């Protein structure tokens, strides 16, 4: 049994996996780790993989995308599973494997991809930028956001922000890696603590005003809200502190509506447009079908 | 009146419009510009309110003053609600400020009708023009249009907007005559037909080889129907929706349960919102659009309303037991799509996997399918439902929820489960 220790990123796995496959290394002979400080109990020191041969390795293109996405998952078993899938797709002779969604390895791959993709989607949704400064020379506004992703998604999730917010400078800070955009390029720096990010933005009050008033107290569906916006995100959302009160007040607000005297219909005001509508409505429609 | 107060009034006035989609727009983004904005991917819900609805767009009215007297609407002229009006610049600034903080995907702008349809449309278009031309805003814009507005103004709205919509409100003219006397079903449909023509025209021009890129036009239109305000049956509502999908190619029909408003009308007494019915209509709508169901299979003249206690696909399967069991390993796609508990994505997975392997129950469990729902209706390599089971009257009873969930208690409206909710969005019944 050999232990392969790689840095926790997809490109490192890919380089190593190519070399191992070129040596026809069976997945059962390997233990994978991306933690250099905790070598496995039963491992032998691993010789560095030899220079890769020129044998081209071809896999279905979909596998590369799926593998890149699954590599962002935090499960420590992902490197081993990715190598086993790679082996099965090539030397194992199961080139059609990805078509079998019911295969346990494929299922696991897709589950990890789904978790990563959901995490990316939630990052796109719940990042909240705070204005921190305006550059005096370029006059570009500078924004900073804080987000706590479940997986290592910063590099996968940030092209979206570059496309969407090209006209402003921004930084998204997370505990493990930060992404920045300065109008020219996107670059990354190591993670920082929560205290490095601003807590408030001058617009947050107006946003909360909107949130409070777009809520309809007559149709409370709390589980529907929470399935899409789980509580773990609430601590970084400026609108979330309103939720408890909105729910608590809703039945009183509906009761007030139900006990309000009904308003009688007011006659139409004198308006040329309304008069023209009235005339149009009185004309019989020859092809009008009553359904 | 300060901006905060205006926002309170004009967001409150806009919340009865259920549409929140920000997907399906043409691909565009802010790279290389001084502005912000991008569209073209799947829409993003930036927040959720405790009514379970997503907050995707800044949804406001230009003004809540209105000449019309639609009795379900808080903004009708007979209501005593406080009136307010944004200036175009106020909406532009709010949209940009909210967008840059990543609160929203864009703007959904509607308005009460003031002076005339054309005058109101011009005000709404002015906001969209400022956003696009002065601020290079490339985010999502949804504009509500008025059927009586001139065709040239609707065409102009479509040039700035990613989506335009006209609310049909009720499926029959009879209903409109009572509750929305200014509105006319035929004119609404004519305007939808005109918009469809514009959308089709641009698609055709885009496909011409070598032709210059045509000016942008909205990529879709949607509408909303109120449920429970008039006596229309589900068959009437779904029939109307089906017609709008097939004749005018609408992207979405939204169903909105009529819920209490602060300014009740003497013509339309308040009642508990029929939330379960609204949910079943969405499920039925998905069956029409993605599962090749016909309206009369779901709601027929003899049984015009959906079963509130079972989802419409399961309900159909129980009425059509002769179709089952369906062999997972052999049946064609259209039959697999009819199986309760099998959604489009899993049908695709089954079709793909069975080319290489004979599927067993363990495979279906691995796909995390709802086995309790599936088992009576399917055959796998290692499973055949007991003939008695499929025929027995107890099968329906097995799927009914416990009786207390059926009571529509107004103080505690029945809560759909997370699964119901997901199923309403994904269509996986």
Interface residues (C-beta under 8 A of the other chain):
Chain A: X96 X99 X100 X101 X102 X103 X104 X107 X121 X124 X125 X126 X127 X128 X129 X130 X131 X141 X143 X145 X160 X162 X163 X164 X165 X166 X167 X168 X201 X203 X205 X206 X207 X209 X210 X211 X212 X213 X214 X215 X216 X217 X218 X219 X220 X221 X222 X223 X224 X225 X227 X228 X229 X237 X239 X243 X246 X247 X250 X251 X254 X256 X257 X258 X260 X261 X262 X263 X264 X265 X266 X268 X269 X271 X272 X273 X274 X277 X280 X281 X285 X287 X288 X290 X291
Chain B: X3 X4 X7 X8 X9 X11 X12 X14 X15 X16 X29 X30 X31 X32 X33 X34 X35 X36 X37 X38 X41 X42 X44 X45 X46 X47 X48 X49 X50 X51 X52 X53 X54 X55 X58 X59 X67 X69 X71 X77 X78 X79 X80 X94 X97 X98 X100 X101 X102 X103 X115 X116 X117 X136 X139 X148 X171 X172 X173 X174 X181 X182 X184 X185 X186 X187 X236 X239 X240 X257 X259 X260 X261 X262 X263 X264 X265 X266 X267 X269 X270 X273 X275 X349 X352 X353 X355 X356 X357 X359 X363 X364 X366 X367 X410 X411 X413 X415 X416 X417 X418 X421 X422
